[in-house]
Amino acid sequence: MRMTYQEQALAGATGMELVLALYSGLVRFLYQATACIEEGDVRGRRLSVKRALDILMYLQAKLRVDLGGETAESLNDFYSAAFTMILEASHDNSRDKMEEVIRCVRSVREAWVVAARDPEAGRVLPRELRTQEEKMPRPVIREPIAERPTVGWSA
């Protein structure tokens, strides 16, 4: 079975890259919803909004407040607010409201880009969003102790 380019890229992605891919997908679906609003495509808008909400719910469900502390709590609040904003934008058929959500999501995505530069940040990701290498602690390689000459005792 052949994998698409996108599937190959995700198969080799780090946990942070997977989170960024989810945010990129979220933004893409919000742009699609905006285009559907402009075109009067109610069905398309609903499908795009559903996909965006699915991503938000997934991200929110995978939060680890026990590990992420205040940051995870803030993200939880953000996801809840974004969820509500998306529903309102869709209900009101409002391009402006949808664009406001996009600006907010892109801003948080940029924060993830900055966090991705920190090697320690990946350790608080949910296990499902980490690569096999990130799940397994790296073995500590110690250099062998140089052989010391044995000290002979004499009487």
Secondary structure, DSSP 4 states (H G I P E B T S, - for coil): -PPPHHHHHHHT--HHHHHHHHHHHHHHHHHHHHHHHHHT-HHHHHHHHHHHHHHHHHHHHT--HHHHHHHHHHHHHHHHHHHHHHHHHHHTT-HHHHHHHHHHHHHHHHHHHHHHT-TTGGGGS-GGGS-HHHHSPPPPP-PPPPPPPPPPP--
